[in-house]
Structures are given as C-alpha cells and as structure tokens.
Amino acid sequence: MASRMGYAAVELLVQGIGNRVISFTDNKIIDFDIYEALSMERKFDHELYDIAHEISI
C-alpha cells in the first residue's frame, strides 16, 4: 500500500502537481489539496491501534 501511495505521489509531482495529500479512501488511492486534508475531521481507530501494538511487540 505504501508503495502504491508513494507512486501516486510521484506521478502527481511528475505532472507538476504539488501540495497534495495521498489517501486510501473507499478502496481507491485519491489525492486531496493539503489544506482541505488538514481541515478534515480525523477519527482515532482504536482497533487499528490495538493491532499495531500487538504486532510491534
């Protein structure tokens, strides 16, 4: 997933498009204006946190 998102970011830069945030939303890799992304409400995913904690031990 990280490679795909990185690839999408580089593709935008190659096109001369900057100030974007790459996101995986609704099973698609999309991009948002950085200021739009910063103003979005973010929710803490406790289940994902627990999984990350378990696999990092």
C-alpha positions in Angstrom: 0.0 0.0 0.0 2.8 2.4 0.9 4.5 1.7 -2.5 1.2 2.4 -4.4 0.6 5.6 -2.4 4.2 6.7 -3.0 3.9 6.0 -6.7 0.7 8.1 -6.9 2.5 11.0 -5.1 5.4 10.8 -7.5 3.1 10.7 -10.5 1.5 14.0 -9.3 4.9 15.6 -8.9 5.9 14.5 -12.4 2.8 16.3 -13.7 3.8 19.4 -11.8 1.1 19.0 -9.2 2.2 19.7 -5.6 0.6 20.4 -2.2 -1.5 17.2 -2.3 -2.1 14.6 0.3 -2.4 10.9 -0.8 -5.2 8.9 0.8 -6.7 5.4 0.5 -10.4 6.1 0.6 -13.3 3.8 -0.5 -10.7 1.2 -1.8 -9.1 3.8 -4.1 -6.0 5.9 -3.9 -7.0 9.5 -4.2 -5.5 12.9 -3.5 -6.7 16.0 -1.7 -5.5 19.6 -1.5 -3.2 19.7 1.5 -5.3 22.5 3.2 -8.5 20.6 2.6 -7.0 17.5 4.1 -5.7 19.3 7.2 -9.2 20.7 7.8 -10.9 17.3 7.6 -12.1 15.6 10.8 -10.0 12.7 11.7 -11.1 9.8 13.9 -8.9 7.7 16.0 -9.2 4.0 15.1 -8.8 2.1 18.3 -8.9 -1.3 16.6 -6.1 -0.4 14.2 -4.1 1.0 17.2 -4.5 -2.3 19.1 -3.4 -4.3 16.1 -0.3 -2.1 15.6 0.5 -2.5 19.3 0.1 -6.3 19.2 2.4 -6.8 16.1 5.1 -4.4 17.4 5.8 -6.5 20.5 
